[in-house]
Amino acid sequence: MTNHKRRTSLKDLAQELGVSIATVSRALRNSPEIGMEMQEKVKALAKKLNYRPNPFAQSLRKEAPRVIGVVVPNLVTHYYAAVLDGIEDEARKAGYSVISANTHEDSEAEVRAIDNFISLHVEGIIACLSQNTTDYSHFEEIAQMGIPLVFFGRTCLQDRFSSVMANGDVAAQEATQHLIDTGSRRIAFIGGPNHLDMVRRRKHGYLEALRENKIPIDRNLVICEKIDYDWAYEATKKLLDNHADAILAFNDIITFAAFSAIKDKGLRIPDDVALIGFTDDVHASYVTPRMSAIEDQSHEMGIESCKLLLKNINGDTKIYKKIVPQKLVIRDTSAKR
């Protein structure tokens, strides 16, 4: 049976020598920043391990088009597809092509995607964290290498990288206030992992609305664990058993899991249980009853992310924090009769 061994990467050389990827990269390019002894060590190991620079990457450095890489957690959702569309539109105007990598919400896939983009010598990277990423060392390595990077949506290391985010805290507070104003009192929140800044911001807005209206916070009505349809469906059933009369859902996957669980329980939306989700207008408009939703300007978020990356590529090293507002669209699932 043939043994398929993967190609040696810059990261492999760096780990073998106990140095950074940046050191290896510079040594292979005969950079004067790297001493001759280290250059010789790197080149000898590269020869021994049959390291070969990616010919595709080499051609990109010599010829058009120039390329940026985009890392997303779940490309099949409308949100990430629309963000990517915005990035591509803006990149195209500046003469860049876009390569995307879908991590499927897996941190190891995210690390591999970043490593591949480094090997391809993309000119910059736009990224959104996978839901189980808690180790940011691969992004710290990007900073050390001086590769331009911008985060959107779910971010980290905000003191080192520019970011584009929505005002999820403000939007969640406005949505929760609407639920209170239209008769709901036992309002629940279903979110993803608590370590994600996006989850924390949205939960904060929900809690602020409860506090401002002097509604006691019931911990049994707040469930934050992961972004998964089956999990969210079961979480919704628990909330209904705890007599939730309204639910604010973190994203489209959780929103439609909650929608299904409420209906499968034989309950009426919104009369028995009101529902507002962070989702897009396409899906929200095509269910019955039509979904009240907090909608992202996802295409605009892609455009703004690309603009910040291009600034960085062109030498602007300032750290920017751009907010793209969300909008609450009231339809049929949120106001009790």
C-alpha positions in Angstrom: 0.0 0.0 0.0 1.4 3.4 -1.0 2.3 5.7 1.9 1.1 9.2 1.1 3.2 11.6 3.0 2.2 15.3 3.0 4.6 17.9 1.7 7.1 19.5 4.1 5.9 22.9 5.1 7.7 26.0 6.5 6.1 25.1 9.8 7.7 21.7 9.7 11.2 23.2 9.2 10.6 25.7 11.9 9.5 23.1 14.4 12.5 20.9 13.6 15.0 23.7 14.1 13.1 25.3 17.1 12.8 28.7 15.4 9.8 30.7 14.1 8.3 30.3 10.6 9.4 33.9 9.9 13.1 33.0 10.6 12.8 30.0 8.2 11.1 32.0 5.5 13.7 34.8 5.7 16.6 32.3 5.7 15.4 30.6 2.6 15.2 34.1 0.9 18.8 34.9 2.0 17.6 37.8 4.2 20.5 39.7 5.7 18.5 39.7 9.0 19.4 36.0 9.4 23.0 35.0 10.1 24.8 32.8 7.6 25.0 29.8 10.0 21.3 29.8 10.5 20.7 30.2 6.7 22.9 27.2 6.1 21.1 25.1 8.7 17.7 26.0 7.3 18.7 25.2 3.7 20.3 21.9 4.7 17.2 20.8 6.5 15.0 21.9 3.6 17.1 19.8 1.3 17.0 16.8 3.6 13.2 16.9 4.0 12.6 17.6 0.3 11.0 21.0 1.0 9.8 22.6 -2.2 8.3 26.1 -2.3 4.8 26.0 -3.8 5.1 26.8 -7.5 1.6 28.3 -7.5 2.7 30.7 -4.8 5.9 31.6 -6.7 3.9 32.4 -9.8 1.6 34.6 -7.7 4.5 36.6 -6.5 5.7 37.2 -10.1 2.5 37.7 -11.9 -1.1 39.0 -11.5 -3.5 38.3 -9.9 -2.5 39.2 -6.4 -4.3 37.1 -3.8 -5.8 37.4 -0.4 -7.0 34.5 1.8 -10.3 34.3 3.7 -11.0 31.9 6.5 -14.6 31.2 7.5 -16.2 28.8 9.9 -19.2 27.7 7.8 -19.4 28.7 4.2 -22.8 27.1 3.5 -24.6 29.7 5.7 -26.0 32.8 4.0 -24.1 35.1 6.4 -20.6 33.9 5.5 -21.4 33.5 1.8 -22.6 37.2 1.8 -19.5 38.4 3.7 -17.3 36.5 1.2 -19.2 38.1 -1.7 -18.5 41.5 -0.2 -14.8 40.7 0.2 -14.6 39.5 -3.4 -16.4 42.6 -4.8 -14.0 44.9 -3.0 -10.9 42.8 -3.7 -11.7 42.7 -7.4 -11.8 46.5 -7.6 -8.3 46.6 -6.2 -7.0 44.0 -8.6 -6.9 41.1 -6.1 -8.3 37.5 -6.3 -9.7 35.7 -3.3 -9.0 32.1 -2.0 -11.4 30.9 0.7 -11.0 28.1 3.3 -14.0 26.6 5.2 -13.0 25.4 8.7 -16.3 23.7 9.4 -16.1 25.2 12.9 -12.9 23.3 13.7 -9.9 25.0 15.2 -7.4 22.4 13.7 -8.8 23.0 10.2 -8.4 26.7 11.0 -4.7 26.3 11.8 -4.2 24.3 8.6 -5.9 26.9 6.6 -3.6 29.6 8.0 -0.6 27.5 7.4 -1.6 26.9 3.8 -2.1 30.6 3.2 1.3 31.3 4.6 2.8 28.7 2.2 0.9 30.2 -0.7 2.3 33.6 0.2 -1.0 35.4 0.1 -0.6 39.1 0.6 -3.1 39.2 3.5 -5.7 37.2 5.4 -9.3 37.9 6.5 -10.5 35.5 9.2 -13.5 34.7 11.4 -12.7 32.3 14.3 -14.1 28.8 14.5 -16.3 28.2 17.5 -13.8 26.0 19.4 -10.7 28.2 18.8 -9.2 29.1 22.2 -5.5 29.0 21.3 -4.6 32.0 19.2 -0.9 31.1 18.7 -1.3 30.6 14.9 -2.6 34.2 14.7 0.2 35.5 17.0 2.6 33.9 14.5 1.0 35.8 11.7 1.6 39.1 13.6 5.3 38.1 14.1 5.6 37.4 10.4 4.1 40.8 9.5 1.4 39.3 7.4 -1.6 41.7 7.2 -4.7 40.2 8.8 -8.1 41.5 9.7 -10.8 39.7 11.7 -14.5 39.9 11.2 -17.5 38.8 13.3 -15.7 36.6 15.8 -12.4 38.2 16.8 -9.4 37.9 19.1 -6.2 39.8 19.8 -7.9 43.1 19.2 -4.8 45.0 20.3 -2.8 43.4 17.4 -5.2 43.2 14.5 -7.9 45.3 13.0 -11.5 44.0 13.2 -14.9 44.5 11.7 -17.8 43.6 14.0 -21.6 44.2 14.3 -23.1 46.0 17.2 -24.6 42.8 18.6 -24.9 44.1 22.2 -27.0 47.0 21.1 -29.1 44.9 18.7 -29.7 42.2 21.3 -30.8 44.8 23.9 -33.2 46.4 21.4 -34.7 42.9 20.5 -35.1 41.9 24.1 -36.8 45.3 24.8 -39.2 44.6 22.0 -40.1 41.2 23.5 -40.7 42.9 26.8 -42.8 45.7 25.3 -45.0 43.1 23.5 -45.8 41.0 26.5 -43.0 38.5 27.1 -41.5 38.1 30.5 -39.7 34.8 30.8 -37.3 35.6 27.9 -34.5 33.0 27.2 -31.2 33.4 25.4 -29.6 30.5 23.4 -25.9 31.2 22.4 -22.7 29.6 21.3 -19.6 29.1 23.4 -19.0 31.7 26.0 -15.4 32.3 25.0 -16.5 33.8 21.7 -16.6 37.6 21.9 -19.6 37.7 19.6 -21.6 35.5 22.1 -20.6 37.6 25.0 -21.6 40.9 23.3 -25.1 39.6 22.4 -25.7 38.0 25.8 -24.6 41.3 27.4 -27.3 43.2 25.5 -30.0 40.7 26.4 -29.1 40.9 30.1 -28.9 44.7 30.1 -32.5 44.8 28.8 -33.7 42.5 31.6 -31.8 44.6 34.2 -33.2 47.9 32.9 -36.7 46.5 33.1 -36.1 45.1 36.6 -36.9 41.5 35.3 -35.0 38.9 37.5 -32.3 37.0 35.6 -33.1 33.3 35.7 -29.9 31.3 34.9 -32.1 28.4 33.7 -33.2 30.6 30.8 -29.6 31.3 29.6 -27.9 28.4 27.7 -24.6 29.0 25.9 -22.6 26.0 24.8 -22.1 25.5 21.0 -23.3 26.3 17.6 -25.1 23.2 16.4 -28.6 22.5 15.2 -29.3 19.3 17.2 -27.8 20.8 20.4 -29.9 24.0 20.0 -33.1 21.9 19.3 -32.6 20.0 22.6 -31.6 23.3 24.5 -34.9 24.8 23.3 -36.9 21.9 24.7 -35.2 22.4 28.1 -36.1 26.1 28.0 -39.7 25.3 27.1 -39.8 22.9 30.1 -38.7 25.9 32.2 -41.7 27.9 30.9 -39.8 30.3 28.6 -42.3 32.5 26.8 -39.8 34.1 24.4 -36.4 33.2 23.0 -33.6 35.3 21.6 -31.4 33.1 19.4 -27.7 33.7 18.7 -27.5 32.9 15.0 -29.4 31.3 12.1 -28.6 27.7 13.0 -29.8 28.2 16.5 -32.8 30.3 15.4 -34.2 27.7 13.1 -33.5 24.8 15.6 -35.5 26.8 18.2 -38.3 27.4 15.6 -38.6 23.7 14.9 -38.5 22.7 18.5 -41.3 25.1 19.5 -43.5 23.9 16.6 -42.8 20.3 17.3 -43.9 20.8 20.9 -47.3 21.9 19.5 -46.8 25.5 20.7 -47.9 28.6 18.8 -45.4 31.3 17.7 -45.6 34.0 19.0 -48.7 33.5 21.2 -47.2 30.8 23.4 -43.5 31.4 22.7 -42.1 34.5 20.9 -38.9 34.2 18.9 -36.3 36.6 17.5 -33.1 35.3 15.9 -29.9 36.8 14.6 -30.4 35.7 11.0 -30.7 36.9 7.4 -33.7 38.4 5.6 -33.7 35.6 3.0 -34.4 32.8 5.5 -36.5 34.9 7.8 -39.0 35.8 5.1 -39.6 32.3 3.9 -40.8 30.6 7.0 -44.4 30.7 8.5 -44.9 32.7 10.6 -42.3 35.1 9.1 -39.3 35.5 11.4 -38.6 38.7 13.4 -34.9 39.0 13.0 -31.7 40.9 13.8 -30.2 41.2 10.4 -26.5 41.7 9.6 -25.3 43.9 6.8 -23.1 41.0 5.9 -22.1 42.1 2.4 -21.1 45.5 3.8 -19.1 43.7 6.5 -17.2 41.9 3.8 -16.5 45.2 2.0 -15.3 46.9 5.1 -13.1 43.9 6.1 -11.4 44.0 2.7 -10.9 47.8 2.8 -9.1 47.4 6.2 -6.9 44.6 4.9 -6.0 46.6 1.7 -5.0 49.5 4.0 -2.7 47.2 5.9 -1.2 45.7 2.8 -0.5 49.2 1.5 1.5 50.0 4.7 -1.1 51.4 7.2 -0.3 49.6 10.4 -2.9 51.4 12.6 -5.3 49.1 14.4 -8.9 49.8 13.3 -12.2 48.7 14.9 -15.1 49.1 12.5 -18.7 48.6 13.6 -21.3 47.7 10.9 -24.7 48.2 12.6 -27.3 45.4 12.6 -31.0 46.1 12.2 -34.0 44.7 14.0 -36.8 43.8 11.5 -40.1 43.0 13.2 -42.2 40.4 11.4 -44.6 37.8 12.8 -42.8 35.7 15.4 -42.2 38.3 18.2 -45.3 40.2 19.3 -47.8 38.4 21.4 -51.4 39.2 20.6 
